[in-house]
Amino acid sequence: MTAPPAPPFDRSAPPGVHALVLAALAIGTLLMALQLWILTVGLDLYLAGRGRGSWLLALVSGLIFLGGVLGVRLVGRVLPIPRG
């Protein structure tokens, strides 16, 4: 005698998860565009001989990068990806 087949595993996401992931993606895209613009302006200032302003913009860009890394870690902690 064999055991009955196991019920299928439900992999559907809880309500609201897709909206949260899309919001995080949109915010990440906007921050990446802002960071690229800040780096472009900073490089332009540096090449124009105004190095003091360029270092401040590089620092702001680095802070945006760190915020993005922390955001990815936070989303990964809130929304664990099922393995297997």
PyMOL CGO cylinders between C-alpha atoms (Angstrom):
from pymol import cmd
from pymol.cgo import CYLINDER

trace = [
    CYLINDER, 0.00, 0.00, 0.00, 1.41, 3.40, -0.98, 0.3, 1, 1, 1, 1, 1, 1,
    CYLINDER, 1.41, 3.40, -0.98, 0.95, 6.72, 0.73, 0.3, 1, 1, 1, 1, 1, 1,
    CYLINDER, 0.95, 6.72, 0.73, -1.38, 9.29, -0.86, 0.3, 1, 1, 1, 1, 1, 1,
    CYLINDER, -1.38, 9.29, -0.86, 0.33, 12.03, -2.88, 0.3, 1, 1, 1, 1, 1, 1,
    CYLINDER, 0.33, 12.03, -2.88, 1.34, 15.15, -1.00, 0.3, 1, 1, 1, 1, 1, 1,
    CYLINDER, 1.34, 15.15, -1.00, -0.70, 18.30, -1.67, 0.3, 1, 1, 1, 1, 1, 1,
    CYLINDER, -0.70, 18.30, -1.67, 1.00, 20.82, -3.98, 0.3, 1, 1, 1, 1, 1, 1,
    CYLINDER, 1.00, 20.82, -3.98, 3.15, 23.45, -2.30, 0.3, 1, 1, 1, 1, 1, 1,
    CYLINDER, 3.15, 23.45, -2.30, 1.58, 26.92, -2.46, 0.3, 1, 1, 1, 1, 1, 1,
    CYLINDER, 1.58, 26.92, -2.46, 4.23, 29.46, -3.54, 0.3, 1, 1, 1, 1, 1, 1,
    CYLINDER, 4.23, 29.46, -3.54, 1.93, 32.44, -3.94, 0.3, 1, 1, 1, 1, 1, 1,
    CYLINDER, 1.93, 32.44, -3.94, 3.05, 35.60, -2.18, 0.3, 1, 1, 1, 1, 1, 1,
    CYLINDER, 3.05, 35.60, -2.18, 1.00, 37.13, 0.63, 0.3, 1, 1, 1, 1, 1, 1,
    CYLINDER, 1.00, 37.13, 0.63, -1.22, 40.10, -0.30, 0.3, 1, 1, 1, 1, 1, 1,
    CYLINDER, -1.22, 40.10, -0.30, 0.67, 43.35, -0.77, 0.3, 1, 1, 1, 1, 1, 1,
    CYLINDER, 0.67, 43.35, -0.77, 4.09, 41.83, -1.38, 0.3, 1, 1, 1, 1, 1, 1,
    CYLINDER, 4.09, 41.83, -1.38, 4.08, 42.57, -5.10, 0.3, 1, 1, 1, 1, 1, 1,
    CYLINDER, 4.08, 42.57, -5.10, 3.21, 46.22, -4.45, 0.3, 1, 1, 1, 1, 1, 1,
    CYLINDER, 3.21, 46.22, -4.45, 6.00, 46.47, -1.87, 0.3, 1, 1, 1, 1, 1, 1,
    CYLINDER, 6.00, 46.47, -1.87, 8.54, 44.99, -4.27, 0.3, 1, 1, 1, 1, 1, 1,
    CYLINDER, 8.54, 44.99, -4.27, 7.44, 47.33, -7.08, 0.3, 1, 1, 1, 1, 1, 1,
    CYLINDER, 7.44, 47.33, -7.08, 7.64, 50.35, -4.75, 0.3, 1, 1, 1, 1, 1, 1,
    CYLINDER, 7.64, 50.35, -4.75, 11.15, 49.33, -3.67, 0.3, 1, 1, 1, 1, 1, 1,
    CYLINDER, 11.15, 49.33, -3.67, 12.17, 48.90, -7.31, 0.3, 1, 1, 1, 1, 1, 1,
    CYLINDER, 12.17, 48.90, -7.31, 10.79, 52.32, -8.26, 0.3, 1, 1, 1, 1, 1, 1,
    CYLINDER, 10.79, 52.32, -8.26, 12.52, 54.04, -5.34, 0.3, 1, 1, 1, 1, 1, 1,
    CYLINDER, 12.52, 54.04, -5.34, 15.77, 52.23, -6.15, 0.3, 1, 1, 1, 1, 1, 1,
    CYLINDER, 15.77, 52.23, -6.15, 15.58, 53.30, -9.79, 0.3, 1, 1, 1, 1, 1, 1,
    CYLINDER, 15.58, 53.30, -9.79, 14.98, 56.93, -8.84, 0.3, 1, 1, 1, 1, 1, 1,
    CYLINDER, 14.98, 56.93, -8.84, 17.85, 56.91, -6.34, 0.3, 1, 1, 1, 1, 1, 1,
    CYLINDER, 17.85, 56.91, -6.34, 20.17, 55.34, -8.90, 0.3, 1, 1, 1, 1, 1, 1,
    CYLINDER, 20.17, 55.34, -8.90, 19.27, 58.04, -11.45, 0.3, 1, 1, 1, 1, 1, 1,
    CYLINDER, 19.27, 58.04, -11.45, 19.83, 60.74, -8.82, 0.3, 1, 1, 1, 1, 1, 1,
    CYLINDER, 19.83, 60.74, -8.82, 23.17, 59.22, -7.88, 0.3, 1, 1, 1, 1, 1, 1,
    CYLINDER, 23.17, 59.22, -7.88, 24.28, 59.12, -11.52, 0.3, 1, 1, 1, 1, 1, 1,
    CYLINDER, 24.28, 59.12, -11.52, 23.27, 62.76, -12.00, 0.3, 1, 1, 1, 1, 1, 1,
    CYLINDER, 23.27, 62.76, -12.00, 25.14, 63.81, -8.83, 0.3, 1, 1, 1, 1, 1, 1,
    CYLINDER, 25.14, 63.81, -8.83, 28.26, 61.97, -9.97, 0.3, 1, 1, 1, 1, 1, 1,
    CYLINDER, 28.26, 61.97, -9.97, 28.03, 63.62, -13.40, 0.3, 1, 1, 1, 1, 1, 1,
    CYLINDER, 28.03, 63.62, -13.40, 27.74, 67.10, -11.88, 0.3, 1, 1, 1, 1, 1, 1,
    CYLINDER, 27.74, 67.10, -11.88, 30.58, 66.33, -9.46, 0.3, 1, 1, 1, 1, 1, 1,
    CYLINDER, 30.58, 66.33, -9.46, 32.87, 65.18, -12.27, 0.3, 1, 1, 1, 1, 1, 1,
    CYLINDER, 32.87, 65.18, -12.27, 31.97, 68.27, -14.28, 0.3, 1, 1, 1, 1, 1, 1,
    CYLINDER, 31.97, 68.27, -14.28, 32.87, 70.50, -11.31, 0.3, 1, 1, 1, 1, 1, 1,
    CYLINDER, 32.87, 70.50, -11.31, 36.12, 68.61, -10.76, 0.3, 1, 1, 1, 1, 1, 1,
    CYLINDER, 36.12, 68.61, -10.76, 37.16, 68.97, -14.40, 0.3, 1, 1, 1, 1, 1, 1,
    CYLINDER, 37.16, 68.97, -14.40, 36.27, 72.67, -14.27, 0.3, 1, 1, 1, 1, 1, 1,
    CYLINDER, 36.27, 72.67, -14.27, 38.75, 73.14, -11.42, 0.3, 1, 1, 1, 1, 1, 1,
    CYLINDER, 38.75, 73.14, -11.42, 36.24, 73.46, -8.57, 0.3, 1, 1, 1, 1, 1, 1,
    CYLINDER, 36.24, 73.46, -8.57, 37.31, 70.40, -6.61, 0.3, 1, 1, 1, 1, 1, 1,
    CYLINDER, 37.31, 70.40, -6.61, 35.80, 71.37, -3.26, 0.3, 1, 1, 1, 1, 1, 1,
    CYLINDER, 35.80, 71.37, -3.26, 32.20, 71.08, -4.51, 0.3, 1, 1, 1, 1, 1, 1,
    CYLINDER, 32.20, 71.08, -4.51, 32.91, 67.83, -6.30, 0.3, 1, 1, 1, 1, 1, 1,
    CYLINDER, 32.91, 67.83, -6.30, 34.03, 66.08, -3.11, 0.3, 1, 1, 1, 1, 1, 1,
    CYLINDER, 34.03, 66.08, -3.11, 30.83, 67.09, -1.35, 0.3, 1, 1, 1, 1, 1, 1,
    CYLINDER, 30.83, 67.09, -1.35, 28.77, 65.67, -4.21, 0.3, 1, 1, 1, 1, 1, 1,
    CYLINDER, 28.77, 65.67, -4.21, 30.84, 62.47, -4.14, 0.3, 1, 1, 1, 1, 1, 1,
    CYLINDER, 30.84, 62.47, -4.14, 30.09, 62.17, -0.42, 0.3, 1, 1, 1, 1, 1, 1,
    CYLINDER, 30.09, 62.17, -0.42, 26.35, 62.63, -1.04, 0.3, 1, 1, 1, 1, 1, 1,
    CYLINDER, 26.35, 62.63, -1.04, 26.50, 60.00, -3.78, 0.3, 1, 1, 1, 1, 1, 1,
    CYLINDER, 26.50, 60.00, -3.78, 28.23, 57.60, -1.40, 0.3, 1, 1, 1, 1, 1, 1,
    CYLINDER, 28.23, 57.60, -1.40, 25.53, 58.18, 1.22, 0.3, 1, 1, 1, 1, 1, 1,
    CYLINDER, 25.53, 58.18, 1.22, 22.85, 57.42, -1.36, 0.3, 1, 1, 1, 1, 1, 1,
    CYLINDER, 22.85, 57.42, -1.36, 24.72, 54.21, -2.22, 0.3, 1, 1, 1, 1, 1, 1,
    CYLINDER, 24.72, 54.21, -2.22, 24.89, 53.17, 1.44, 0.3, 1, 1, 1, 1, 1, 1,
    CYLINDER, 24.89, 53.17, 1.44, 21.18, 53.92, 1.80, 0.3, 1, 1, 1, 1, 1, 1,
    CYLINDER, 21.18, 53.92, 1.80, 20.48, 51.67, -1.17, 0.3, 1, 1, 1, 1, 1, 1,
    CYLINDER, 20.48, 51.67, -1.17, 22.56, 48.84, 0.28, 0.3, 1, 1, 1, 1, 1, 1,
    CYLINDER, 22.56, 48.84, 0.28, 20.73, 49.15, 3.60, 0.3, 1, 1, 1, 1, 1, 1,
    CYLINDER, 20.73, 49.15, 3.60, 17.40, 49.21, 1.75, 0.3, 1, 1, 1, 1, 1, 1,
    CYLINDER, 17.40, 49.21, 1.75, 18.22, 46.00, -0.12, 0.3, 1, 1, 1, 1, 1, 1,
    CYLINDER, 18.22, 46.00, -0.12, 19.19, 44.32, 3.14, 0.3, 1, 1, 1, 1, 1, 1,
    CYLINDER, 19.19, 44.32, 3.14, 15.97, 45.51, 4.78, 0.3, 1, 1, 1, 1, 1, 1,
    CYLINDER, 15.97, 45.51, 4.78, 13.78, 44.27, 1.92, 0.3, 1, 1, 1, 1, 1, 1,
    CYLINDER, 13.78, 44.27, 1.92, 15.66, 40.97, 1.98, 0.3, 1, 1, 1, 1, 1, 1,
    CYLINDER, 15.66, 40.97, 1.98, 14.96, 40.64, 5.67, 0.3, 1, 1, 1, 1, 1, 1,
    CYLINDER, 14.96, 40.64, 5.67, 11.28, 41.54, 5.37, 0.3, 1, 1, 1, 1, 1, 1,
    CYLINDER, 11.28, 41.54, 5.37, 10.66, 39.46, 2.25, 0.3, 1, 1, 1, 1, 1, 1,
    CYLINDER, 10.66, 39.46, 2.25, 12.74, 36.28, 2.53, 0.3, 1, 1, 1, 1, 1, 1,
    CYLINDER, 12.74, 36.28, 2.53, 13.18, 34.48, -0.79, 0.3, 1, 1, 1, 1, 1, 1,
    CYLINDER, 13.18, 34.48, -0.79, 12.13, 30.82, -0.56, 0.3, 1, 1, 1, 1, 1, 1,
    CYLINDER, 12.13, 30.82, -0.56, 14.89, 28.43, -1.54, 0.3, 1, 1, 1, 1, 1, 1,
    CYLINDER, 14.89, 28.43, -1.54, 14.34, 25.13, -3.25, 0.3, 1, 1, 1, 1, 1, 1,
]
cmd.load_cgo(trace, "trace")
